[in-house]
Amino acid sequence: MSFTVTAGAAPRVYSWQHGSMLSALEQSLSLATSGMADVRITDGEGRAYSPSALYQVMFGQPATPREAQSATRQAPRARAA
C-alpha cells in the first residue's frame, strides 16, 4: 500500500510518497517536531491521519509524553467492602 505525507500551508504544501506505513510515520513525526504545519499521512484508500493518530493506530499508545500522561490517568476506583 502507498502512503502520502503532506505538510505545510498554502501556497506551499509539500508531499512525499512512501511504500510503508512506518517510513511515512517516521517522516511525519520528524516534520511535526521540526515545526512544519499541518502534517498529514494519507493511505492508499484515502484515509488521512495526523502523525499522533497514526502512531496510536500502529502501536496502541500515544506518541507524546503529554498524551501518554493523559491516557494513563483514570478515575479513582471504588474499593470493595
The first five atom37 places (N, CA, C, CB, O) and aatype in JSON, in Angstrom:
{
  "aatype": [12, 15, 13, 16, 19, 16, 0, 7, 0, 0, 14, 1, 19, 18, 15, 17, 5, 8, 7, 15, 12, 10, 15, 0, 10, 6, 5, 15, 10, 15, 10, 0, 16, 15, 7, 12, 0, 3, 19, 1, 9, 16, 3, 7, 6, 7, 1, 0, 18, 15, 14, 15, 0, 10, 18, 5, 19, 12, 13, 7, 5, 14, 0, 16, 14, 1, 6, 0, 5, 15, 0, 16, 1, 5, 0, 14, 1, 0, 1, 0, 0],
  "atom_mask": [
    [1, 1, 1, 1, 1],
    [1, 1, 1, 1, 1],
    [1, 1, 1, 1, 1],
    [1, 1, 1, 1, 1],
    [1, 1, 1, 1, 1],
    [1, 1, 1, 1, 1],
    [1, 1, 1, 1, 1],
    [1, 1, 1, 0, 1],
    [1, 1, 1, 1, 1],
    [1, 1, 1, 1, 1],
    [1, 1, 1, 1, 1],
    [1, 1, 1, 1, 1],
    [1, 1, 1, 1, 1],
    [1, 1, 1, 1, 1],
    [1, 1, 1, 1, 1],
    [1, 1, 1, 1, 1],
    [1, 1, 1, 1, 1],
    [1, 1, 1, 1, 1],
    [1, 1, 1, 0, 1],
    [1, 1, 1, 1, 1],
    [1, 1, 1, 1, 1],
    [1, 1, 1, 1, 1],
    [1, 1, 1, 1, 1],
    [1, 1, 1, 1, 1],
    [1, 1, 1, 1, 1],
    [1, 1, 1, 1, 1],
    [1, 1, 1, 1, 1],
    [1, 1, 1, 1, 1],
    [1, 1, 1, 1, 1],
    [1, 1, 1, 1, 1],
    [1, 1, 1, 1, 1],
    [1, 1, 1, 1, 1],
    [1, 1, 1, 1, 1],
    [1, 1, 1, 1, 1],
    [1, 1, 1, 0, 1],
    [1, 1, 1, 1, 1],
    [1, 1, 1, 1, 1],
    [1, 1, 1, 1, 1],
    [1, 1, 1, 1, 1],
    [1, 1, 1, 1, 1],
    [1, 1, 1, 1, 1],
    [1, 1, 1, 1, 1],
    [1, 1, 1, 1, 1],
    [1, 1, 1, 0, 1],
    [1, 1, 1, 1, 1],
    [1, 1, 1, 0, 1],
    [1, 1, 1, 1, 1],
    [1, 1, 1, 1, 1],
    [1, 1, 1, 1, 1],
    [1, 1, 1, 1, 1],
    [1, 1, 1, 1, 1],
    [1, 1, 1, 1, 1],
    [1, 1, 1, 1, 1],
    [1, 1, 1, 1, 1],
    [1, 1, 1, 1, 1],
    [1, 1, 1, 1, 1],
    [1, 1, 1, 1, 1],
    [1, 1, 1, 1, 1],
    [1, 1, 1, 1, 1],
    [1, 1, 1, 0, 1],
    [1, 1, 1, 1, 1],
    [1, 1, 1, 1, 1],
    [1, 1, 1, 1, 1],
    [1, 1, 1, 1, 1],
    [1, 1, 1, 1, 1],
    [1, 1, 1, 1, 1],
    [1, 1, 1, 1, 1],
    [1, 1, 1, 1, 1],
    [1, 1, 1, 1, 1],
    [1, 1, 1, 1, 1],
    [1, 1, 1, 1, 1],
    [1, 1, 1, 1, 1],
    [1, 1, 1, 1, 1],
    [1, 1, 1, 1, 1],
    [1, 1, 1, 1, 1],
    [1, 1, 1, 1, 1],
    [1, 1, 1, 1, 1],
    [1, 1, 1, 1, 1],
    [1, 1, 1, 1, 1],
    [1, 1, 1, 1, 1],
    [1, 1, 1, 1, 1]
  ],
  "atom_positions": [
    [[0.85, -1.17, 0.0], [0.0, 0.0, 0.0], [0.89, 1.23, 0.0], [-0.96, 0.0, 1.22], [2.0, 1.21, 0.54]],
    [[0.42, 2.28, -0.59], [1.15, 3.54, -0.68], [0.65, 4.52, 0.38], [1.0, 4.14, -2.09], [-0.54, 4.56, 0.7]],
    [[1.57, 5.32, 0.91], [1.24, 6.34, 1.9], [1.83, 7.67, 1.45], [1.77, 5.95, 3.3], [2.97, 7.73, 1.0]],
    [[1.05, 8.72, 1.59], [1.49, 10.05, 1.21], [1.56, 10.93, 2.45], [0.56, 10.67, 0.14], [0.59, 11.04, 3.2]],
    [[2.71, 11.55, 2.65], [2.89, 12.51, 3.73], [2.81, 13.89, 3.12], [4.24, 12.29, 4.49], [3.53, 14.2, 2.18]],
    [[1.92, 14.73, 3.66], [1.82, 16.11, 3.22], [2.06, 17.02, 4.41], [0.44, 16.4, 2.56], [1.72, 16.68, 5.55]],
    [[2.64, 18.19, 4.14], [2.92, 19.15, 5.2], [3.03, 20.54, 4.6], [4.22, 18.78, 5.97], [3.35, 20.71, 3.42]],
    [[2.75, 21.52, 5.44], [2.86, 22.91, 5.01], [1.51, 23.57, 4.96], [0.0, 0.0, 0.0], [0.48, 22.98, 5.3]],
    [[1.53, 24.8, 4.54], [0.3, 25.58, 4.4], [0.31, 26.26, 3.04], [0.17, 26.63, 5.56], [1.37, 26.58, 2.51]],
    [[-0.87, 26.48, 2.49], [-0.97, 27.11, 1.18], [-0.24, 28.45, 1.21], [-2.46, 27.31, 0.76], [-0.33, 29.14, 2.23]],
    [[0.45, 28.83, 0.23], [0.56, 28.19, -1.1], [1.66, 27.14, -1.18], [0.81, 29.25, -2.14], [1.87, 26.56, -2.25]],
    [[2.37, 26.87, -0.09], [3.48, 25.91, -0.11], [3.11, 24.63, 0.65], [4.76, 26.53, 0.49], [3.26, 24.56, 1.87]],
    [[2.63, 23.64, -0.07], [2.32, 22.35, 0.52], [3.25, 21.33, -0.14], [0.8, 21.96, 0.32], [3.35, 21.24, -1.36]],
    [[3.93, 20.55, 0.71], [4.9, 19.57, 0.23], [4.31, 18.17, 0.38], [6.23, 19.69, 1.0], [3.47, 17.93, 1.25]],
    [[4.75, 17.25, -0.49], [4.2, 15.91, -0.49], [5.3, 14.9, -0.78], [3.06, 15.78, -1.53], [6.14, 15.11, -1.64]],
    [[5.28, 13.77, -0.02], [6.24, 12.69, -0.2], [5.49, 11.37, -0.25], [7.29, 12.69, 0.94], [4.51, 11.17, 0.48]],
    [[5.94, 10.46, -1.1], [5.34, 9.13, -1.22], [6.19, 8.12, -0.46], [5.21, 8.72, -2.71], [7.42, 8.18, -0.49]],
    [[5.52, 7.17, 0.22], [6.22, 6.11, 0.96], [5.57, 4.77, 0.65], [6.2, 6.4, 2.5], [4.36, 4.68, 0.45]],
    [[6.38, 3.75, 0.62], [5.88, 2.41, 0.38], [5.47, 1.68, 1.65], [0.0, 0.0, 0.0], [4.84, 0.63, 1.59]],
    [[5.84, 2.24, 2.81], [5.47, 1.59, 4.06], [4.88, 2.6, 5.04], [6.68, 0.88, 4.68], [5.22, 3.78, 5.02]],
    [[4.0, 2.1, 5.89], [3.37, 2.94, 6.9], [4.41, 3.45, 7.89], [2.26, 2.16, 7.64], [4.34, 4.6, 8.33]],
    [[5.38, 2.62, 8.24], [6.38, 3.0, 9.21], [7.27, 4.14, 8.71], [7.23, 1.8, 9.57], [7.58, 5.06, 9.46]],
    [[7.69, 4.08, 7.45], [8.53, 5.17, 6.93], [7.73, 6.47, 6.81], [9.12, 4.78, 5.56], [8.27, 7.55, 7.03]],
    [[6.44, 6.37, 6.47], [5.59, 7.56, 6.42], [5.42, 8.15, 7.82], [4.2, 7.21, 5.81], [5.47, 9.37, 7.99]],
    [[5.22, 7.3, 8.81], [5.09, 7.77, 10.18], [6.38, 8.43, 10.65], [4.71, 6.61, 11.12], [6.35, 9.5, 11.27]],
    [[7.5, 7.81, 10.37], [8.79, 8.36, 10.79], [9.0, 9.77, 10.23], [9.94, 7.44, 10.34], [9.39, 10.68, 10.96]],
    [[8.74, 9.94, 8.93], [8.92, 11.26, 8.33], [7.92, 12.26, 8.88], [8.78, 11.17, 6.81], [8.28, 13.41, 9.15]],
    [[6.67, 11.85, 9.06], [5.66, 12.79, 9.54], [5.95, 13.26, 10.96], [4.27, 12.14, 9.48], [5.76, 14.43, 11.28]],
    [[6.42, 12.35, 11.82], [6.8, 12.76, 13.18], [7.98, 13.72, 13.16], [7.13, 11.53, 14.04], [8.03, 14.67, 13.93]],
    [[8.93, 13.46, 12.28], [10.09, 14.34, 12.14], [9.67, 15.73, 11.67], [11.11, 13.74, 11.17], [10.14, 16.74, 12.19]],
    [[8.78, 15.78, 10.69], [8.3, 17.07, 10.18], [7.53, 17.82, 11.26], [7.41, 16.86, 8.94], [7.71, 19.03, 11.43]],
    [[6.67, 17.12, 11.98], [5.86, 17.75, 13.02], [6.73, 18.31, 14.14], [4.84, 16.75, 13.59], [6.5, 19.42, 14.62]],
    [[7.73, 17.54, 14.57], [8.58, 18.01, 15.66], [9.52, 19.13, 15.22], [9.4, 16.86, 16.21], [10.0, 19.89, 16.06]],
    [[9.77, 19.25, 13.93], [10.61, 20.35, 13.44], [9.8, 21.62, 13.2], [11.31, 19.94, 12.15], [10.35, 22.65, 12.81]],
    [[8.48, 21.55, 13.43], [7.66, 22.75, 13.33], [6.88, 22.91, 12.04], [0.0, 0.0, 0.0], [6.22, 23.93, 11.85]],
    [[6.93, 21.94, 11.16], [6.17, 22.02, 9.92], [4.68, 22.01, 10.23], [6.54, 20.85, 8.96], [4.23, 21.24, 11.09]],
    [[3.92, 22.83, 9.55], [2.48, 22.97, 9.82], [1.66, 21.91, 9.08], [2.0, 24.37, 9.4], [2.04, 21.45, 8.01]],
    [[0.56, 21.54, 9.69], [-0.47, 20.69, 9.08], [0.09, 19.41, 8.44], [-1.22, 21.48, 8.05], [-0.08, 19.19, 7.24]],
    [[0.74, 18.59, 9.24], [1.32, 17.33, 8.75], [0.24, 16.25, 8.76], [2.55, 16.89, 9.63], [-0.44, 16.06, 9.76]],
    [[0.09, 15.55, 7.63], [-0.92, 14.5, 7.48], [-0.33, 13.32, 6.73], [-2.17, 15.03, 6.75], [0.53, 13.49, 5.86]],
    [[-0.81, 12.13, 7.07], [-0.47, 10.91, 6.34], [-1.76, 10.38, 5.75], [0.24, 9.84, 7.27], [-2.74, 10.19, 6.47]],
    [[-1.77, 10.13, 4.45], [-2.95, 9.6, 3.78], [-2.6, 8.23, 3.2], [-3.45, 10.57, 2.65], [-1.59, 8.08, 2.51]],
    [[-3.43, 7.23, 3.51], [-3.15, 5.9, 2.98], [-3.73, 5.75, 1.58], [-3.73, 4.81, 3.91], [-4.39, 6.66, 1.07]],
    [[-3.49, 4.61, 0.97], [-3.93, 4.35, -0.4], [-5.43, 4.33, -0.58], [0.0, 0.0, 0.0], [-5.92, 4.43, -1.7]],
    [[-6.17, 4.22, 0.53], [-7.64, 4.22, 0.46], [-8.23, 5.59, 0.78], [-8.2, 3.19, 1.42], [-9.44, 5.74, 0.87]],
    [[-7.36, 6.6, 0.94], [-7.83, 7.96, 1.16], [-8.07, 8.36, 2.61], [0.0, 0.0, 0.0], [-8.55, 9.46, 2.87]],
    [[-7.74, 7.48, 3.56], [-7.9, 7.82, 4.98], [-6.72, 8.67, 5.42], [-8.03, 6.54, 5.86], [-5.57, 8.29, 5.21]],
    [[-7.0, 9.81, 6.05], [-5.95, 10.73, 6.49], [-5.8, 10.67, 8.01], [-6.26, 12.17, 6.04], [-6.78, 10.56, 8.74]],
    [[-4.55, 10.74, 8.46], [-4.23, 10.67, 9.88], [-3.23, 11.76, 10.24], [-3.67, 9.29, 10.25], [-2.39, 12.14, 9.41]],
    [[-3.31, 12.27, 11.45], [-2.23, 13.08, 11.98], [-1.13, 12.1, 12.38], [-2.7, 13.99, 13.2], [-1.4, 10.91, 12.54]],
    [[0.11, 12.58, 12.54], [1.17, 11.66, 12.98], [0.81, 10.96, 14.3], [2.49, 12.43, 13.14], [1.05, 9.77, 14.46]],
    [[0.24, 11.7, 15.22], [-0.11, 11.15, 16.52], [-1.2, 10.07, 16.4], [-0.59, 12.26, 17.45], [-1.11, 9.03, 17.05]],
    [[-2.19, 10.32, 15.58], [-3.28, 9.35, 15.39], [-2.77, 8.07, 14.73], [-4.41, 9.96, 14.55], [-3.17, 6.97, 15.11]],
    [[-1.89, 8.2, 13.74], [-1.35, 7.01, 13.08], [-0.46, 6.22, 14.05], [-0.55, 7.41, 11.81], [-0.46, 4.99, 14.02]],
    [[0.29, 6.91, 14.88], [1.11, 6.24, 15.89], [0.23, 5.39, 16.79], [1.89, 7.28, 16.73], [0.57, 4.24, 17.1]],
    [[-0.91, 5.95, 17.21], [-1.83, 5.19, 18.06], [-2.4, 3.99, 17.32], [-2.97, 6.08, 18.54], [-2.55, 2.92, 17.92]],
    [[-2.72, 4.13, 16.05], [-3.24, 3.01, 15.25], [-2.19, 1.9, 15.18], [-3.62, 3.48, 13.82], [-2.52, 0.72, 15.31]],
    [[-0.94, 2.28, 14.99], [0.12, 1.29, 14.82], [0.55, 0.64, 16.14], [1.32, 1.92, 14.18], [0.75, -0.58, 16.2]],
    [[0.67, 1.44, 17.19], [1.27, 0.95, 18.43], [0.33, 0.92, 19.62], [2.45, 1.78, 18.76], [0.69, 0.42, 20.69]],
    [[-0.87, 1.47, 19.46], [-1.86, 1.43, 20.52], [-1.56, 2.29, 21.72], [0.0, 0.0, 0.0], [-2.1, 2.07, 22.8]],
    [[-0.68, 3.27, 21.54], [-0.37, 4.18, 22.64], [-0.09, 5.55, 22.08], [0.83, 3.66, 23.47], [0.26, 5.68, 20.91]],
    [[-0.23, 6.59, 22.88], [0.02, 7.96, 22.42], [1.47, 8.16, 22.0], [-0.35, 8.96, 23.51], [2.38, 7.49, 22.49]],
    [[1.68, 9.09, 21.07], [3.01, 9.36, 20.54], [3.83, 10.3, 21.41], [2.9, 9.92, 19.16], [5.06, 10.28, 21.33]],
    [[3.21, 11.12, 22.23], [3.95, 12.1, 23.01], [3.8, 11.83, 24.5], [3.48, 13.51, 22.67], [2.8, 11.25, 24.92]],
    [[4.78, 12.24, 25.29], [4.66, 12.04, 26.74], [3.42, 12.7, 27.33], [5.89, 12.58, 27.43], [2.8, 12.14, 28.23]],
    [[3.06, 13.87, 26.84], [1.88, 14.56, 27.35], [0.61, 13.74, 27.1], [1.75, 15.94, 26.69], [-0.23, 13.62, 27.99]],
    [[0.49, 13.17, 25.89], [-0.67, 12.34, 25.57], [-0.63, 11.06, 26.39], [-0.71, 12.02, 24.07], [-1.68, 10.56, 26.81]],
    [[0.55, 10.51, 26.61], [0.67, 9.3, 27.41], [0.21, 9.56, 28.83], [2.12, 8.78, 27.39], [-0.45, 8.71, 29.44]],
    [[0.55, 10.71, 29.36], [0.16, 11.05, 30.72], [-1.35, 11.14, 30.84], [0.8, 12.36, 31.15], [-1.93, 10.61, 31.79]],
    [[-2.0, 11.8, 29.88], [-3.46, 11.93, 29.95], [-4.16, 10.6, 29.68], [-3.95, 12.98, 28.97], [-5.25, 10.36, 30.19]],
    [[-3.55, 9.74, 28.89], [-4.15, 8.43, 28.58], [-4.08, 7.49, 29.78], [-3.46, 7.79, 27.37], [-4.93, 6.61, 29.93]],
    [[-3.07, 7.66, 30.64], [-2.94, 6.76, 31.77], [-3.7, 7.23, 32.99], [-1.5, 6.59, 32.12], [-3.88, 6.47, 33.94]],
    [[-4.16, 8.46, 32.98], [-4.96, 8.96, 34.1], [-6.33, 8.29, 34.06], [-5.11, 10.5, 34.05], [-6.99, 8.27, 33.02]],
    [[-6.74, 7.76, 35.16], [-8.04, 7.11, 35.24], [-8.76, 7.64, 36.46], [-7.9, 5.57, 35.3], [-8.15, 8.14, 37.41]],
    [[-10.06, 7.51, 36.43], [-10.86, 7.89, 37.6], [-10.53, 6.94, 38.73], [-12.4, 7.87, 37.28], [-10.25, 5.76, 38.49]],
    [[-10.57, 7.43, 39.96], [-10.31, 6.54, 41.11], [-11.3, 5.38, 41.13], [-10.38, 7.33, 42.44], [-12.48, 5.56, 40.82]],
    [[-10.83, 4.21, 41.49], [-11.69, 3.03, 41.57], [-12.26, 2.88, 42.97], [-10.91, 1.76, 41.17], [-11.6, 3.17, 43.97]],
    [[-13.47, 2.44, 43.01], [-14.12, 2.19, 44.29], [-13.56, 0.91, 44.9], [-15.67, 2.1, 44.13], [-13.29, -0.06, 44.19]],
    [[-13.39, 0.92, 46.19], [-12.9, -0.27, 46.89], [-14.04, -1.21, 47.22], [-12.15, 0.11, 48.17], [-15.15, -0.79, 47.54]],
    [[-13.75, -2.47, 47.13], [-14.76, -3.46, 47.52], [-14.85, -3.48, 49.03], [-14.42, -4.88, 46.96], [-13.83, -3.4, 49.71]],
    [[-16.06, -3.59, 49.56], [-16.25, -3.59, 51.02], [-16.0, -4.94, 51.61], [-17.64, -3.14, 51.38], [-16.11, -5.12, 52.82]]
  ]
}
